[in-house]
Amino acid sequence: MLIILNVARKCLECVINHGLVGGNWKQQILWIDSQIAKVKDMIGPFPAFAEALSAIGVNYAYIIEQDLRNNGYCGVKDNPWEAFDKLMKGELSLPDSVYKSELTHYRILWKNTLSNQRQVLELLSRFEINSEVIKWWFDCPDCYDELLNNPYIISEESLIENYLPVTTEMIDLGVMADPKIQGKWTPKAPSLVESVIDNRRIRSFIISKLVASLCDGDTLISANEIELYIKDCLAADNHQLPYNYLMSNKEFIEEKTVYLNTDDRCALQLKEYKEIDDYLRKIFKGRASKDVKSPVKEDWNTIVKASIDDYNEANERCRNAVADQVKALEMFCSKRLSVLAGPAGTGKTTVVKAFLKSPQIKAEGTLLLAPTGKHEFA
């Protein structure tokens, strides 16, 4: 809810700043501000406490949490893990509870839960995530140190692996100190994030941008576009992105991405897709270097001319164009893999039309993956 209210606030601020629509929008912002305050009052420092209990196999997790609160053992801004620990040690009593017969099993479970596992559970319960996400991280002890040092990897991995996406903003609420939400249980180092330009947070934004761009068929995003996106994310908090930030933090950002440089520009790509690119490039280069076993033998000159509307033999430009197109056909009909590329108007479509008119090609069959104008996938 806080994230939704903050997005609404940012939208209204844009309306005001750009003068898009007249009206008393500042009054609306004041209303949103009052709602944010109410929500913060209702949220505790560990909103996913019950989900964390469910993740380790505790039944009635939400009822247990409610019983601890209703019996005065844990207030809204208190740490429910302390109350639960006392319950597991027998220091608290919840008589006539529906789960009474199972408490013995939970006490054994909790007694055998290691200190680093408890630490990870407590951290994960700071975020509004479900038991499935919590269990995934809890079952990955090799990740504990990295997770405690950088909780934003929860967002990064959920986006990359495409399971139950967790946003950067969701992590913000658990790692940025806000006593109005967390009371005295504000996050501590090493998980604590004290600045909106913390490189852990910024890298999470970069990952989210790269993943979102995949839906548009883009695996490469220019550094300039990435910077503009981050600046836009920071603008709502009235913060600027320091000069040359992506290069200054390159070593850390490259743990999850790859920087691809040309003479005058730089782009970023997720490591996974760089590995895919490298693999496909190796395969394609190998195929492109080999000749086909049975080259297509056709009178391409006649076929190309028949494929051109209003072909004029007397026109030198027409004759030269046909010669180039015939050469292209002969070249890519002789290799196991060929790429036909060229600016608009150079005859790519004509070459393809001629190719498809070949009786030999028709007999073997063709598969068209994209029509003209739809072939550019980054």
Secondary structure as a PSIPRED ss2 file (coil, helix, strand):
# PSIPRED VFORMAT (PSIPRED V4.0)

   1 M C   1.000  0.000  0.000
   2 L H   0.000  1.000  0.000
   3 I H   0.000  1.000  0.000
   4 I H   0.000  1.000  0.000
   5 L H   0.000  1.000  0.000
   6 N H   0.000  1.000  0.000
   7 V H   0.000  1.000  0.000
   8 A H   0.000  1.000  0.000
   9 R H   0.000  1.000  0.000
  10 K H   0.000  1.000  0.000
  11 C H   0.000  1.000  0.000
  12 L H   0.000  1.000  0.000
  13 E H   0.000  1.000  0.000
  14 C H   0.000  1.000  0.000
  15 V H   0.000  1.000  0.000
  16 I H   0.000  1.000  0.000
  17 N H   0.000  1.000  0.000
  18 H H   0.000  1.000  0.000
  19 G C   1.000  0.000  0.000
  20 L C   1.000  0.000  0.000
  21 V C   1.000  0.000  0.000
  22 G C   1.000  0.000  0.000
  23 G C   1.000  0.000  0.000
  24 N C   1.000  0.000  0.000
  25 W H   0.000  1.000  0.000
  26 K H   0.000  1.000  0.000
  27 Q H   0.000  1.000  0.000
  28 Q H   0.000  1.000  0.000
  29 I H   0.000  1.000  0.000
  30 L H   0.000  1.000  0.000
  31 W H   0.000  1.000  0.000
  32 I H   0.000  1.000  0.000
  33 D H   0.000  1.000  0.000
  34 S H   0.000  1.000  0.000
  35 Q H   0.000  1.000  0.000
  36 I H   0.000  1.000  0.000
  37 A H   0.000  1.000  0.000
  38 K H   0.000  1.000  0.000
  39 V H   0.000  1.000  0.000
  40 K H   0.000  1.000  0.000
  41 D H   0.000  1.000  0.000
  42 M H   0.000  1.000  0.000
  43 I C   1.000  0.000  0.000
  44 G C   1.000  0.000  0.000
  45 P C   1.000  0.000  0.000
  46 F C   1.000  0.000  0.000
  47 P C   1.000  0.000  0.000
  48 A C   1.000  0.000  0.000
  49 F H   0.000  1.000  0.000
  50 A H   0.000  1.000  0.000
  51 E H   0.000  1.000  0.000
  52 A H   0.000  1.000  0.000
  53 L H   0.000  1.000  0.000
  54 S H   0.000  1.000  0.000
  55 A H   0.000  1.000  0.000
  56 I C   1.000  0.000  0.000
  57 G C   1.000  0.000  0.000
  58 V C   1.000  0.000  0.000
  59 N C   1.000  0.000  0.000
  60 Y C   1.000  0.000  0.000
  61 A H   0.000  1.000  0.000
  62 Y H   0.000  1.000  0.000
  63 I H   0.000  1.000  0.000
  64 I H   0.000  1.000  0.000
  65 E H   0.000  1.000  0.000
  66 Q H   0.000  1.000  0.000
  67 D H   0.000  1.000  0.000
  68 L H   0.000  1.000  0.000
  69 R H   0.000  1.000  0.000
  70 N H   0.000  1.000  0.000
  71 N C   1.000  0.000  0.000
  72 G C   1.000  0.000  0.000
  73 Y C   1.000  0.000  0.000
  74 C C   1.000  0.000  0.000
  75 G C   1.000  0.000  0.000
  76 V C   1.000  0.000  0.000
  77 K C   1.000  0.000  0.000
  78 D C   1.000  0.000  0.000
  79 N C   1.000  0.000  0.000
  80 P H   0.000  1.000  0.000
  81 W H   0.000  1.000  0.000
  82 E H   0.000  1.000  0.000
  83 A H   0.000  1.000  0.000
  84 F H   0.000  1.000  0.000
  85 D H   0.000  1.000  0.000
  86 K H   0.000  1.000  0.000
  87 L H   0.000  1.000  0.000
  88 M H   0.000  1.000  0.000
  89 K C   1.000  0.000  0.000
  90 G C   1.000  0.000  0.000
  91 E C   1.000  0.000  0.000
  92 L C   1.000  0.000  0.000
  93 S C   1.000  0.000  0.000
  94 L C   1.000  0.000  0.000
  95 P C   1.000  0.000  0.000
  96 D C   1.000  0.000  0.000
  97 S C   1.000  0.000  0.000
  98 V C   1.000  0.000  0.000
  99 Y C   1.000  0.000  0.000
 100 K H   0.000  1.000  0.000
 101 S H   0.000  1.000  0.000
 102 E H   0.000  1.000  0.000
 103 L H   0.000  1.000  0.000
 104 T H   0.000  1.000  0.000
 105 H H   0.000  1.000  0.000
 106 Y H   0.000  1.000  0.000
 107 R H   0.000  1.000  0.000
 108 I H   0.000  1.000  0.000
 109 L H   0.000  1.000  0.000
 110 W H   0.000  1.000  0.000
 111 K H   0.000  1.000  0.000
 112 N C   1.000  0.000  0.000
 113 T C   1.000  0.000  0.000
 114 L C   1.000  0.000  0.000
 115 S H   0.000  1.000  0.000
 116 N H   0.000  1.000  0.000
 117 Q H   0.000  1.000  0.000
 118 R H   0.000  1.000  0.000
 119 Q H   0.000  1.000  0.000
 120 V H   0.000  1.000  0.000
 121 L H   0.000  1.000  0.000
 122 E H   0.000  1.000  0.000
 123 L H   0.000  1.000  0.000
 124 L H   0.000  1.000  0.000
 125 S C   1.000  0.000  0.000
 126 R C   1.000  0.000  0.000
 127 F C   1.000  0.000  0.000
 128 E C   1.000  0.000  0.000
 129 I C   1.000  0.000  0.000
 130 N C   1.000  0.000  0.000
 131 S H   0.000  1.000  0.000
 132 E H   0.000  1.000  0.000
 133 V H   0.000  1.000  0.000
 134 I H   0.000  1.000  0.000
 135 K H   0.000  1.000  0.000
 136 W H   0.000  1.000  0.000
 137 W H   0.000  1.000  0.000
 138 F H   0.000  1.000  0.000
 139 D C   1.000  0.000  0.000
 140 C C   1.000  0.000  0.000
 141 P H   0.000  1.000  0.000
 142 D H   0.000  1.000  0.000
 143 C H   0.000  1.000  0.000
 144 Y H   0.000  1.000  0.000
 145 D H   0.000  1.000  0.000
 146 E H   0.000  1.000  0.000
 147 L H   0.000  1.000  0.000
 148 L H   0.000  1.000  0.000
 149 N H   0.000  1.000  0.000
 150 N C   1.000  0.000  0.000
 151 P C   1.000  0.000  0.000
 152 Y C   1.000  0.000  0.000
 153 I H   0.000  1.000  0.000
 154 I H   0.000  1.000  0.000
 155 S H   0.000  1.000  0.000
 156 E H   0.000  1.000  0.000
 157 E H   0.000  1.000  0.000
 158 S H   0.000  1.000  0.000
 159 L H   0.000  1.000  0.000
 160 I H   0.000  1.000  0.000
 161 E C   1.000  0.000  0.000
 162 N C   1.000  0.000  0.000
 163 Y C   1.000  0.000  0.000
 164 L C   1.000  0.000  0.000
 165 P C   1.000  0.000  0.000
 166 V C   1.000  0.000  0.000
 167 T C   1.000  0.000  0.000
 168 T H   0.000  1.000  0.000
 169 E H   0.000  1.000  0.000
 170 M H   0.000  1.000  0.000
 171 I H   0.000  1.000  0.000
 172 D H   0.000  1.000  0.000
 173 L H   0.000  1.000  0.000
 174 G H   0.000  1.000  0.000
 175 V H   0.000  1.000  0.000
 176 M C   1.000  0.000  0.000
 177 A C   1.000  0.000  0.000
 178 D C   1.000  0.000  0.000
 179 P H   0.000  1.000  0.000
 180 K H   0.000  1.000  0.000
 181 I H   0.000  1.000  0.000
 182 Q H   0.000  1.000  0.000
 183 G C   1.000  0.000  0.000
 184 K C   1.000  0.000  0.000
 185 W C   1.000  0.000  0.000
 186 T C   1.000  0.000  0.000
 187 P C   1.000  0.000  0.000
 188 K C   1.000  0.000  0.000
 189 A C   1.000  0.000  0.000
 190 P C   1.000  0.000  0.000
 191 S C   1.000  0.000  0.000
 192 L C   1.000  0.000  0.000
 193 V C   1.000  0.000  0.000
 194 E C   1.000  0.000  0.000
 195 S C   1.000  0.000  0.000
 196 V C   1.000  0.000  0.000
 197 I C   1.000  0.000  0.000
 198 D C   1.000  0.000  0.000
 199 N H   0.000  1.000  0.000
 200 R H   0.000  1.000  0.000
 201 R H   0.000  1.000  0.000
 202 I H   0.000  1.000  0.000
 203 R H   0.000  1.000  0.000
 204 S H   0.000  1.000  0.000
 205 F H   0.000  1.000  0.000
 206 I H   0.000  1.000  0.000
 207 I H   0.000  1.000  0.000
 208 S H   0.000  1.000  0.000
 209 K H   0.000  1.000  0.000
 210 L H   0.000  1.000  0.000
 211 V H   0.000  1.000  0.000
 212 A H   0.000  1.000  0.000
 213 S H   0.000  1.000  0.000
 214 L H   0.000  1.000  0.000
 215 C C   1.000  0.000  0.000
 216 D C   1.000  0.000  0.000
 217 G C   1.000  0.000  0.000
 218 D C   1.000  0.000  0.000
 219 T C   1.000  0.000  0.000
 220 L C   1.000  0.000  0.000
 221 I E   0.000  0.000  1.000
 222 S E   0.000  0.000  1.000
 223 A H   0.000  1.000  0.000
 224 N H   0.000  1.000  0.000
 225 E H   0.000  1.000  0.000
 226 I H   0.000  1.000  0.000
 227 E H   0.000  1.000  0.000
 228 L H   0.000  1.000  0.000
 229 Y H   0.000  1.000  0.000
 230 I H   0.000  1.000  0.000
 231 K H   0.000  1.000  0.000
 232 D H   0.000  1.000  0.000
 233 C H   0.000  1.000  0.000
 234 L H   0.000  1.000  0.000
 235 A H   0.000  1.000  0.000
 236 A C   1.000  0.000  0.000
 237 D C   1.000  0.000  0.000
 238 N C   1.000  0.000  0.000
 239 H C   1.000  0.000  0.000
 240 Q C   1.000  0.000  0.000
 241 L C   1.000  0.000  0.000
 242 P C   1.000  0.000  0.000
 243 Y C   1.000  0.000  0.000
 244 N C   1.000  0.000  0.000
 245 Y H   0.000  1.000  0.000
 246 L H   0.000  1.000  0.000
 247 M H   0.000  1.000  0.000
 248 S H   0.000  1.000  0.000
 249 N C   1.000  0.000  0.000
 250 K H   0.000  1.000  0.000
 251 E H   0.000  1.000  0.000
 252 F H   0.000  1.000  0.000
 253 I H   0.000  1.000  0.000
 254 E C   1.000  0.000  0.000
 255 E C   1.000  0.000  0.000
 256 K C   1.000  0.000  0.000
 257 T E   0.000  0.000  1.000
 258 V E   0.000  0.000  1.000
 259 Y E   0.000  0.000  1.000
 260 L E   0.000  0.000  1.000
 261 N E   0.000  0.000  1.000
 262 T C   1.000  0.000  0.000
 263 D C   1.000  0.000  0.000
 264 D C   1.000  0.000  0.000
 265 R C   1.000  0.000  0.000
 266 C E   0.000  0.000  1.000
 267 A E   0.000  0.000  1.000
 268 L E   0.000  0.000  1.000
 269 Q E   0.000  0.000  1.000
 270 L E   0.000  0.000  1.000
 271 K H   0.000  1.000  0.000
 272 E H   0.000  1.000  0.000
 273 Y H   0.000  1.000  0.000
 274 K H   0.000  1.000  0.000
 275 E H   0.000  1.000  0.000
 276 I H   0.000  1.000  0.000
 277 D H   0.000  1.000  0.000
 278 D H   0.000  1.000  0.000
 279 Y H   0.000  1.000  0.000
 280 L H   0.000  1.000  0.000
 281 R H   0.000  1.000  0.000
 282 K H   0.000  1.000  0.000
 283 I H   0.000  1.000  0.000
 284 F H   0.000  1.000  0.000
 285 K H   0.000  1.000  0.000
 286 G H   0.000  1.000  0.000
 287 R H   0.000  1.000  0.000
 288 A H   0.000  1.000  0.000
 289 S C   1.000  0.000  0.000
 290 K C   1.000  0.000  0.000
 291 D E   0.000  0.000  1.000
 292 V C   1.000  0.000  0.000
 293 K C   1.000  0.000  0.000
 294 S C   1.000  0.000  0.000
 295 P C   1.000  0.000  0.000
 296 V C   1.000  0.000  0.000
 297 K C   1.000  0.000  0.000
 298 E C   1.000  0.000  0.000
 299 D C   1.000  0.000  0.000
 300 W H   0.000  1.000  0.000
 301 N H   0.000  1.000  0.000
 302 T H   0.000  1.000  0.000
 303 I H   0.000  1.000  0.000
 304 V H   0.000  1.000  0.000
 305 K H   0.000  1.000  0.000
 306 A H   0.000  1.000  0.000
 307 S H   0.000  1.000  0.000
 308 I C   1.000  0.000  0.000
 309 D C   1.000  0.000  0.000
 310 D C   1.000  0.000  0.000
 311 Y C   1.000  0.000  0.000
 312 N C   1.000  0.000  0.000
 313 E C   1.000  0.000  0.000
 314 A C   1.000  0.000  0.000
 315 N C   1.000  0.000  0.000
 316 E H   0.000  1.000  0.000
 317 R H   0.000  1.000  0.000
 318 C H   0.000  1.000  0.000
 319 R H   0.000  1.000  0.000
 320 N H   0.000  1.000  0.000
 321 A H   0.000  1.000  0.000
 322 V H   0.000  1.000  0.000
 323 A H   0.000  1.000  0.000
 324 D H   0.000  1.000  0.000
 325 Q H   0.000  1.000  0.000
 326 V H   0.000  1.000  0.000
 327 K H   0.000  1.000  0.000
 328 A H   0.000  1.000  0.000
 329 L H   0.000  1.000  0.000
 330 E H   0.000  1.000  0.000
 331 M H   0.000  1.000  0.000
 332 F H   0.000  1.000  0.000
 333 C C   1.000  0.000  0.000
 334 S C   1.000  0.000  0.000
 335 K E   0.000  0.000  1.000
 336 R C   1.000  0.000  0.000
 337 L C   1.000  0.000  0.000
 338 S C   1.000  0.000  0.000
 339 V C   1.000  0.000  0.000
 340 L C   1.000  0.000  0.000
 341 A C   1.000  0.000  0.000
 342 G C   1.000  0.000  0.000
 343 P C   1.000  0.000  0.000
 344 A C   1.000  0.000  0.000
 345 G C   1.000  0.000  0.000
 346 T C   1.000  0.000  0.000
 347 G C   1.000  0.000  0.000
 348 K H   0.000  1.000  0.000
 349 T H   0.000  1.000  0.000
 350 T H   0.000  1.000  0.000
 351 V H   0.000  1.000  0.000
 352 V H   0.000  1.000  0.000
 353 K H   0.000  1.000  0.000
 354 A H   0.000  1.000  0.000
 355 F H   0.000  1.000  0.000
 356 L H   0.000  1.000  0.000
 357 K H   0.000  1.000  0.000
 358 S C   1.000  0.000  0.000
 359 P H   0.000  1.000  0.000
 360 Q H   0.000  1.000  0.000
 361 I H   0.000  1.000  0.000
 362 K H   0.000  1.000  0.000
 363 A H   0.000  1.000  0.000
 364 E H   0.000  1.000  0.000
 365 G C   1.000  0.000  0.000
 366 T C   1.000  0.000  0.000
 367 L C   1.000  0.000  0.000
 368 L C   1.000  0.000  0.000
 369 L C   1.000  0.000  0.000
 370 A C   1.000  0.000  0.000
 371 P C   1.000  0.000  0.000
 372 T C   1.000  0.000  0.000
 373 G C   1.000  0.000  0.000
 374 K C   1.000  0.000  0.000
 375 H C   1.000  0.000  0.000
 376 E C   1.000  0.000  0.000
 377 F C   1.000  0.000  0.000
 378 A C   1.000  0.000  0.000
